[in-house]
Amino acid sequence: MTDFIISTVRETRHDGSDDLLSAGLGLDGLRGPPPAFADVEHPIPAELRRRSIYASWKGIADLGPLGGFGTVYGAVPNIPGREFQAFARVPGAKSPHRVLAQIPDAFDAKARCLIVAAASGSRGVYGAIALAGAWGLPRGCAVVHTDKGAGSGYFDSASATGVTLDGTRAKVGEAELEFAPEHAASDAGIAVKHAHSGDNPEASWGAHVLQAARFGLAMLDRAYPAQAPFTPQNARIIALGVSNGGGAVLQAAGLDTDHILSGVVVAAPNINVPRESTQGRALYDYVTEAAIWMPCALVDARFDATALARLNGQVAPAWIARCAALHASGDLAGSDTHAQAAEALERLHASGWTDAALESGAINVAFDLWRAVGATYASACTRSAVGAMPCGFRFDAHDDHGATRPPTLTERAAWWADAPGIPPGNGVFLDNPKTAGEADGALRDSRCLRALWTGTDSQSQRLRESVAATEARMPRGDLPIAVVHGREDGLVPAAFSSDPYVAWLRASGRKPLHWSVPHSQHFDAFLALPGFGDRYVPLMPYAYAAMDRMWAHLVDGTPLPEGSPDAQPRGTGVLEAGMLGLR
């Protein structure tokens, strides 16, 4: 049952000032500054764990004073218990992934509840703790996490060091590592598992989730041997994920021929629906499109009041320059910036982008997320090695002048705890020596990434084959599914992902819960930004509520509700319960 485990299982005890849910930080600690390391060059496992949990909470939850967490929804109680962690491998993979089971002391052996959580984005193994842990652990459920083949186990080629099972760093050959690329030259830069594993991990996300479920059951057997075996037949197993984690869960739903899962709940899922069945679009397709056209489209006057589309009321000069560059290349015919922006906007409208998605998507342009995501996925989908990423990209550390240098011991030591899984961030930068110094090098970068999608050469064919391998499969007919998505999501637009997925299910006779939440976008963690949180409601309370509805459905037979909540943004005040529109 657990022949996929390739390491020892590390069991640790957590209580008091080091509990399961917040590593003892509580809500006040999670709202504060990052917990410090006593020795910044050599943090101990407990410190790394605490900081990883902190970063995972901050990465997907709005904990700001106006956002309502802890008053309107959510809580961070102290949950004592045990963790069981190991490296695992899906069939055919070169690199391992990390699985972690959290079993609270108050585990309800009668209810036998197991939540299977896939990390959001490309985050590390605790990436879904603010959602799955916060819902499941206080209710006496065990929670098992998977990093789904991504994670923050960065490998530094210059020092030949990677991350061990306890989060500390070691050289190749000195310990078992989460990720160590094959044949990495010492000057190849920083290797990231999602980009450089050679496994195209997204194609195996569903297998990662189902393996995690089996690992969770096995660890319950270990924790409660007198009540073993724990099986899908005598336990309720709910798979839960947000963003990429939601996509992983829906992939698992389509692979669950052994009836492991009792129910599925996803929020803002990045799911690739078979194109012959729907109008869905793959993430790589619309990310590389947005990277080229959205900076210019956001110059249009209709976005003058959009948060992060204007700085002190002014359009970013680089966005105006993008319009001019697209005109100079013959891609836009307009003779002035106003006409060029309108033309770029119409182009995005024609391919399915709404103004609402573009408005919240301005944050992706401001933070250069489109190019970062595109470069990472291009490398993953072409199975490119570190030092040989498509289009000339690489990940490096920089000195104070922006020049490439080896990362410091302090930087390397914090990666596993702090890094989000896709650079830039935490001292790791996205570089391209081929376009460095150009007036709009990002445009040439983005054109190259786009050409991989539209081209006909062998590398383009390999990329499209890898993307095709991520297509969802139809889940079994008796599996209850809940899908929650913000109607104004600008990173994973619902029109390209969950909407066609739900339509596909319904065309096949399925009846999922589907909440299309108005005034909600992708990043709860950004709602504390000025001018952003006042116009959007958080998505997290709807994911919690969908879990409540799923639990009632599984335990009491309560039908899954129809219709969507009537949400209202909080404006400049504090979020109140009535604004969520939940009944």
N, C-alpha and C positions, 0 to 999 in steps of 0.2 A: 504493500500500500504506500510506502514511503521510500521506494527505491530511487526516487528522484533527489533525495537528500544526499549531498556530496561532501558534507562537513560534519564535524561534531555538532551536537545541539547544545547551545549555550543557555543554561537556565540561571536566571537571576531573580532575586527577591526585591520587591519595591513597596515601601510603605512610608508613612509619616512624611518626612521632608523629601521623599523621593518616590512618589506614588506612580501609578500607571498612567493617569490621564494628563497630568501636567508636570511630572517630576518634582512635585512639591511646590511649584510656583504659585498655583492658584490663579484666579482671575487677575488679581492685582499684580502678581509677578509677570504674568503674560502681557499685561499692558505696559510694563516698565521696560527698561533697557535690557539688552541681552545679558544673560547670566555670564559672569566672568570666568576665565580659566585662571587657576592659581599660577600655573606655569604656561605661558602662552605658546611656548614651543613644544611642550609635552603635556597636553591635557590628558587627564585620566578618563577611563571609559564612562564613569558616572557623570563627569562634567560634559563630555561629548553628547551623551544621551540627553541630558537636560537641555543643552543648547539646541540639539536637533528637534526635540519636541517643541521648544519655544519657537524656532524658525518655522516649523510646520504649521503651528497655530497661526502665526502672524502671516503666513503665506496665503491662507485661504479664508480667514475670518476677519470680520470688521469688529474689532474690540474697542473702537473709539467711544468717547463719552456720549455721543449723539446717536449711535447706531442701534441701541436697544439690547445688545448682548448682555445677558445676566439679569435683565429686568423684563423685557418683552419676550425674549426667547433665550434658550441656552443656559448652561450653568457649567461650572468647573468644580465639582465636588472632589474631595480627596478619596481616591479609590486604591486601596492596598491590594496587592496580588503578586503574581509571578509572570515573568516573560520567558518565552522559549524562542530562540533565534537560531537560524541556520542558513547556509547557502544551499541552493537547489539548482537544478538544471532541467530545462525542457528538452525533449528529444531533438537531437541534431544541432543544438546550440553550442557555440564555442565558449561562451562566457556564462557564468552562473548568475542567478538573481538571488535576492535576499527575501526571506519570509520570516515573519515574527508573529507569534501568538501571545496575546495578553489575556490572562485568565484571572479575573478578580476573585478575591477571597469570598465574596458574596455571590459567587456563581450559583445560579438557580438550577440545581441538578434536576428538578422536576420539569422545568420549562425547556431545558436543554436547547438553549439559543446560541447560535454561532453567527456572527456577522463577519463576512468576508469583504475586506476593504482593499481596493486597488488605489495606489497613490495617484494624486492628481498631477497633471503636467508630466514632468520627468523627474519628480521629486524622489527623495529617499524613502525608506520603508515606512517612516512615520507620517508620510505625506497626507494621509486621510484621517489623522487622529482627531482633528477638530470636528469632523463629521461623524465618522463611524465610532470612534472612541467615545465621543461626548454623548452620542445617542445610546450606544450599546452597553458600555461598562457600568453606568449607574443603574441600569435595569437588570443587572446580573447576567448579562450575556458575555460570553467570550468573544474577543475580536481578533481576527487573524489578518495580518497585513502582507501585501506584496509590493515590491518596487517595480514589478512587471518588466524586468529587464532593462530598466533605466537607472535612476538613482544618482547619488552624489559621491560614489566611490571613485573619484577622479584619480587618474594615474599620471604621475609626473615623469616624463621621459628623461629629463636631465638628471634626476636622482634615482631613477628606476624604482620609485616607491609607489605603493598603492595602499588600499584600506583593508584592514583585517576585520574579522567578524565583530570585534568589540569596538570598532570605530577608530582605533589608533592606526598609525601608519608603520609600514615595514617595507624593506627592500624585497624585490623578487627573489625567491628561494629561501627567505628567512621565515616566512609564514604563509598561510593560505590567504589569498587576496580576493577581494570582491571582484576586481577587474584588473587584468594585466594583459595588454595587447600583445599580439605576436610580432616579433621582429621590429620593435619600436626603436628607431635611431635616437641617439641622445639629444639631437637637435630638432626632434619632431614636434615639440611643444607639449601641450597638456592634452591627454586623452580622456574623453568622456564616454561612458559606457553606451549611452543611447546612440551617440554618433559613430563610435569606433569599434563596437563589439564585433561587427561583421555578421550579426545575426538578424538584422531587420526586426528588432524586437516587437514592433507593433503587430506584425503578422502572427505573433504567438501570445498576444495579450490574453486572449481567452483561456489558453492553456495555463498561463501563469495564475489566473484567478482560480481555476479548478484545482490546480496543484495546491494553492494556498488553502483551499477548503479541506483537502485531504490532510494537509499538515496540521491544520487546526483540530481536526477530529483526532489525529494521532496524539497531539499534545494534551487534549482532554483525557484520552486514555491514560497518558502518563501521569497527569495531575490527579486523576480520580480513578485509580485502577479497580477499586471495589465496585464502581458503577460502569466500568467498561463492558462492552465496546460502545463507543459513540459512533453512530452511523447516520447516513442520510435518512434512513427509515425511522430512527427514533430521536432525531434532533431537527429543529427548524433552522435552516441555513439560508440567510438572506445575504445576497451580494449587493454591495453598495459602493458607488463611486461618483466622483464629480469630474467633469472635463475629460481629460484622457483616461482617468480612472473610470468614468462612466462609460466611455467607449470600450474599455477592457471588459467591463461587466456585461455589456450587451454582446460582445464577442463570445464571452463565456456562455451566455444564455443560448446562443446558437449552436454551441458545441456540447451542451449538457444532455447527451443521449442516455447517460446513466442516472438521470434524475437526482443529481446531487443537490441542486438548488431548490429551495422552497419558494423563493420570491426574489425579485430584482427591483432595485430602486436606483435611479440614476438622475443626476442633475447636470445640465449643460453638456451632454455627452458629445465627444468628438467621435462620431460613428460614420463609417463609410458604407453607405447603403448601395446594394447592387444597382448600377446605373440603368440596366434594362428594365428595372422595376419602378424607378422613381426619378425625381429631379434632383436627387442629392448630389453633392460635390465632395470630392476628397479634400482633406485639409491642405495637402501640398498644392493642389490646384488653386484654391482661392487665396492662400497665403502669398504665393508668388505673384499672383495677379495684383493683390492689394499693395504689395511692396512697390510696384512700379507706379500705379495710378493714383493711389489714395492720397499721397502728399499733395499732389496738384489738385485733386478734387476737393480737398478740404479748404482750399483757398476761396471757394465759392462763398458768396455773402450769406447764404443760408446757414452757414456754420459760424457766424460771427459770435453767437452766444454760447457756443459749444465749449464745455470745459476741456482744457488742454489743447484746443485747436487754435487758441489765441493766447499770447503772452503779453500782459499789459495792454490788451486790446489790439495787438498787432499780429499779423500773420508771420510765421517764421520765414526769414529770407530764403532758407533752403527749400521751402515748399514752393515759393515763387520761382526759384531757380529751376526746380523740377519741371514746372510748366514750360519754362523757356527751353529746357533741354529736350523735352518731348516734342516741342514745336520744331526745334532745329533739326531733329532727326526725321521729321516728316510724319510723326505719329499723331500730332495734333495740328489741325489746320488753322485754328483761331489766330488772329493777328495781334491780340493783346492778352494780358493775363486773365482778365475776366472771361473772355471767350474760351480760352484754353481750359480754365478750371471747369466751366460749364460743360465742355466737351468731354473732359476726363470723367466728370460726374455722370454724364449720360452713358458713358461706356460701362461704368460700374453698375448703374441701374439696369442696363440691358442684360448683364450677366447675373442679376438676381440680388444685388445689394440694395438694401433699403436705407433711407436717410437715417433712421434710428440706429441701425447697425453701424453706419459710417460715423455717426456722432460719438458713440461710445468707443468705436474703433480708433478714434483720434489718439487715444492713449497708446495704442500699439505703434503708431507712427512716431509719437513724441519720444517713446522709449526704445525705438528701433527694434521692436519685437518681431516684426515681419521678417526682416533680414536674418535675425538670429534663429528664429524657428525654421526658416527656409534652409539655411546652411546646415543646421543639425539634421533635419529630415533628409536633405539631399545626400548627406554622408551616410546616414542609416540605410536609406533605400537603395543606394548604389553599393552598399557594403564596403565602403572605402576605409582604408586604414588610416591611422593617425599619421600625419605628414603627407597624406595623399588625398585630402578632401577635394570634392569637386569645386571648380571655379577658382581654386587657389586659396581657399579659406584655411585658417588654422586658429587654434586657441592658445593664447600666451599670457604671461604676466608682463606688466609694463613698469618702467621706472617713472620718476616724477615728470619726465619730459615726453612720455609716451613711447619710448623705445623699448623693444623687446628685451627681456632679461629672464633668467631663471627665477622661479618663485622662491620666496623665502621660506624658512622652516615654519615661521609663524603662520604664513598664508596656507601652506600645505596642511598644517595641523588642524585648521578650522574648516577645511572644505567639506568633510563628511557631515559636519553638524550644520553648516550654514548654507552651502551651495544649493541652488534650486534645480540642478540637473541639466539646465541649458544655459551656457554662458551667453552674454556677459553677466558678471556679478561675482562678488567675493574675491576680487583681485584677479579674476580670469576674464580676458577680453577676446572678442571676436576680431581677428585681423585678416587682412587680405593684402599681402605684399604686392600683388599684381595691380591693384587699384589705389594703393595708398598715395595720398597727395593729390589725387585728381579732384577737380572742382566738385563733381558729383560722382565720386567713386561708387557710392551706394547704388546709383542707377545702373552702372555697368555690372555690379555684383548681382543686382536683382534681375537684370536681363539674362545673365548667364543661368541663374537658378530657374527662371521661367523657361528658357530654351531646353532645359532638361525635361520639362514636361511636354513641350510641344515638338521636340526634335525627333529625328529618325535614326540617329546613330545608336551604337550598341549600348552606350551608357544611358541614353534616354530610354531605350527599350527595357533595360534592366530596372531603371527606376519605376517605370509604369507597371512592370510585372510585380515589383515589390509592393506598390500601392494596391494593385488588384488583389494581392494576397491578404490584404487587411479587410476585405469586404465582409460585412456581417452575413451570418446565415440565419434563416428563419428559426426562431425558438420553438420548442415543442408547444403544442396547443394548450396544455393545462398549466403553463407557468405564468403566474401573475406578474405583471410588469408595470412599474410606475415611472413615468418620464416627466421631469420638471425642467423647464428651460426659460430663461429670461427672454422676453420678446425683443429686447433691445441689445442682445448680445452682439458685440462687435469683434470678438476673437473667434468664436465658433458660432456663426449665425445659425439660428434655429432653422431658417429656410433651407440651409444646406445640409442639415444633420438630423435633429430630432423630428422636425416636421415631416420630412419624407420617410423617416423610419417609422413613425407612428402611422402614417398613411399606408405604408407597406404592410404593417401588421394588420390594420383594419381591413385592407383589401383581401387578406387571407383569413378573415373571420375572427381575429383576436380583438380583445376589448381592453386595451391598456388604460390605466389612469394617465391622463395627459394634462398637465398644468402648463399653459403658456402664460407666463407671469408678466403683466404689463409693468413698465417702469423698472425693469430689472435687466442687468447686464452681466458680464462674466466675472468681474473681479471684486468680490466683497472686500478684499484686503485694501483696495484703493478708495473705498467709500469715505475714508477719513480725509481725503484730499479736498482742499477748498474748491467749492463749486462743483464737486462731483457727487458727493453723498447726498446733497440736498435735492437732487433730481432723480435718484435711483433708490429702490428698495433693495435690501440684501436678499440674496438667493438662499442662503443657508437655512432660514426658518422654514422655507417651503420644502427643503430636503428633509429636515427633521419631521415636519408634519406628514410628508409622504411616507416616511418610515412608520409613523404612528398609524396611518391608515392601512399600510401593508400588514403591520402586526395585528391590527384588529381583524383584518380580512383572514389572515392565516389562523388566528386563535379562535375567533368568535364567528367567523363566516360572514362578517359585515361586508356588503358589496363595496368595491372600490368606487369612490365618488366620481361623478361626471362634472364637466364644466371646469373653469379656471378661476382662481381667486381674483377679486377685483382690488388690486393693490393701488395704493396712492403714495407718492413720494412724501418725505417728511418736510421738505423745504429747508429752511434754516434752523428749524427747531429740532426737538428730540423725537426719535421714532416712537410712535404709540401703537399699541396692539391693533387698534381698529384700522390702521393704515395698511396692514398686511392683507386684509380682506379674507382671512381664513375663517371658515365656519366649522 
